[in-house]
Amino acid sequence: MKEGIDFEDAFAPVLHTTVGRLLMSMAAADNLHLHSVDLTQAFIQADRIPEGPNGHIFITPPPGCEEDEEVVVYEVLRPLYGVPSSSRMLHLTVAKWMREQGFQTVGFEDSVWSREVT
């Protein structure tokens, strides 16, 4: 990510409403089971953010946070809600795990995964 070019963009895939409806219709027609996942504390489950100078991201404390020192910054070790790349890092972490489990994405939709059951 580069400030001024794509700094504000997340680039994390999201299921399109039409695709979700299509999948539910197909599953209902063939009496199939669908599974979905809602991760608790999802962003802190993602891998470290490999961005910024030398792979680091630093933030200033939020308003109202009192510190003893005049200038304080924190290094972000895990993706946080509000950091532009957090959604992308979570997707990459989940995608890596899904591939390790034998799943693959449906060609047209990066947020839909399937696996053959034998």
C-alpha positions in Angstrom: 0.0 0.0 0.0 1.2 3.5 -0.8 -0.2 6.7 0.6 -2.0 8.7 -2.0 -2.5 5.7 -4.3 -4.3 2.8 -2.5 -3.7 3.7 1.2 -7.4 3.9 2.1 -8.5 0.7 0.3 -8.8 -2.6 2.1 -8.9 -5.0 -0.9 -10.7 -7.8 1.0 -13.2 -9.9 -0.9 -16.8 -9.7 0.1 -19.6 -12.1 -1.0 -21.9 -10.4 -3.5 -25.5 -10.5 -2.5 -26.5 -12.1 -5.8 -23.9 -14.9 -5.3 -25.1 -15.6 -1.8 -28.7 -15.9 -2.9 -27.7 -18.2 -5.8 -25.7 -20.5 -3.4 -28.7 -20.7 -1.0 -31.1 -21.4 -3.8 -28.9 -24.2 -5.2 -28.4 -25.7 -1.8 -32.1 -25.7 -1.1 -32.9 -27.2 -4.5 -30.4 -30.1 -4.0 -31.0 -30.5 -0.2 -27.4 -29.6 0.6 -25.9 -28.1 3.8 -24.3 -24.7 3.8 -21.8 -23.6 6.5 -20.8 -20.1 7.4 -18.2 -18.8 9.9 -18.3 -15.7 12.1 -14.9 -15.3 13.8 -14.8 -13.6 17.2 -12.1 -11.1 17.6 -11.4 -11.7 13.9 -8.8 -9.0 13.3 -6.4 -10.1 16.0 -6.6 -13.7 14.6 -4.8 -12.5 11.4 -1.1 -12.7 10.8 1.2 -9.7 11.4 0.9 -6.8 9.0 3.9 -6.8 6.6 3.7 -3.1 5.7 5.3 0.2 6.4 9.0 1.0 6.6 10.9 -2.3 7.3 7.6 -4.1 7.7 6.3 -2.1 10.7 3.3 0.1 11.3 3.2 2.7 14.1 0.2 4.5 15.5 -0.2 7.3 18.0 -2.3 6.7 21.1 -6.1 7.4 20.8 -7.5 10.7 22.2 -7.9 10.6 25.9 -5.1 8.1 26.5 -2.7 9.6 29.0 1.0 8.7 28.8 3.9 9.7 31.0 6.1 10.6 28.0 5.5 13.6 25.7 5.8 11.6 22.4 4.5 8.1 22.4 3.9 5.8 19.4 2.8 2.1 19.4 3.9 -0.6 17.0 0.9 -2.5 15.6 1.7 -6.2 16.0 -1.7 -7.5 14.8 -4.3 -6.1 12.5 -6.7 -3.8 14.3 -10.1 -2.5 13.4 -9.6 0.8 11.6 -6.2 0.0 10.1 -6.8 0.0 6.3 -5.1 -3.4 5.6 -6.6 -5.3 8.5 -9.4 -6.9 6.5 -7.0 -7.9 3.8 -4.6 -9.5 6.3 -7.5 -11.5 7.9 -8.6 -12.7 4.5 -5.0 -13.8 3.6 -4.7 -15.7 6.9 -8.0 -17.5 6.5 -7.2 -18.2 2.8 -3.9 -19.8 3.8 -5.6 -22.0 6.4 -8.5 -23.0 4.0 -6.0 -24.1 1.3 -4.1 -26.2 3.9 -7.4 -27.9 4.7 -7.9 -28.8 1.0 -10.5 -26.1 0.2 -10.3 -24.0 -3.0 -12.0 -20.8 -4.0 -14.8 -20.8 -6.5 -13.3 -19.2 -9.6 -15.5 -16.2 -9.7 -15.8 -15.5 -6.0 -12.8 -15.3 -3.6 -15.0 -15.4 -0.5 -16.7 -18.7 -1.4 -14.8 -21.9 -0.7 -15.5 -25.5 -1.6 -13.9 -28.9 -1.0 -14.7 -32.3 -2.5 -15.9 -34.9 0.0 -15.1 -38.5 -0.7 
